[in-house]
Amino acid sequence: MRTTLDLPDPLMRELKARAAMEGVKLKDYFAAMVRDALQKPPALAAEQVRSQVPVFTRKGIKKLPPMPALSNRQISALLDASDSAS
């Protein structure tokens, strides 16, 4: 299927150069890149689970419950609130 894409000139030059280094046609190189990208599961920030930090106790390792995902803005607000409370 044919389609038209408007790509910035520097990006197009890079794609052409990489296809040439691979020794393949630009359309085949681009199709392989898109195919590879579609095979990877999408990374959604809301669905990412933070790793659980192990806590060492006398009885062994205890895992903490997962922490909520916070944005940089939320972390900054919490730190500012903590500083003003001190």
N, C-alpha and C positions, 0 to 999 in steps of 0.2 A: 504494500500500500504506500502511496506517495503522500508526503506531508511537507509542510513548509515550516521552518523554525527560524526565528530571528535571534541569532546569537551574536554576542559582541565579537568584533574582529580578533582580538587577542585570544579569545577562547577557541574560535574556529581555527586559527593558526596552530594552536596547541593540539587540537584534535587531529588536524591533518598531519602534523609532524609525528604524533604518536602512532597513527595508522601507518604512516610510511615506515617508521622504525619497526613495526610489527610485520610489515610486508603484506598488509591487507588493504582492501578498498575502504574508504572512509565510511560508506554506508554499512559495511559489515562490522567495522570497529565500533561504530556508534550503536548498532543493534545489539552487539555483545555487551556493551556497557549498560544499556537500558535493561537487557535481560538479566544481567547479574544484579543490578540494583533492585529489580522487582522480585528476585528470589530471596532477598534478605528481608527478614521481618521488620516492619516499621518500628522505629524507636520512639515511643511516646513517653514524654516526661511524666505524665500523670500515672502511667502504668508501671513505671520503674519502681522496683522494690529496693530499699536501701539494705545494705548488708547489715547483719546483726553483729554487734560488737560483743565478743565474749567477755564475761566478767568472771574473774577467778575468785572462788571462795574456798573455804577449808574442805568442802565436800566435793569439789571439782569445778567444772566450768558451767556457768549458768548463762544462758543467752537472754539478752534484754528484748523486750517487744520491739517491733519495727518502729522506727522514728518516722513522723510525718515528713513528707517532702516540703521543704521551705524554699522560697525564692530568696535571692540576695536581699531584696527590699524588706522581706519579712524578718530575716535574720538581723539586718541593720536596725529595724524598729525595736526588736527585742533587746538588742545590745544597748540602744539609746535609752530605753525604759529602765534597764538594769542600772545604767550609769546614773540616771537622774534619781533613782530610788536610793542610791548609796550616799 
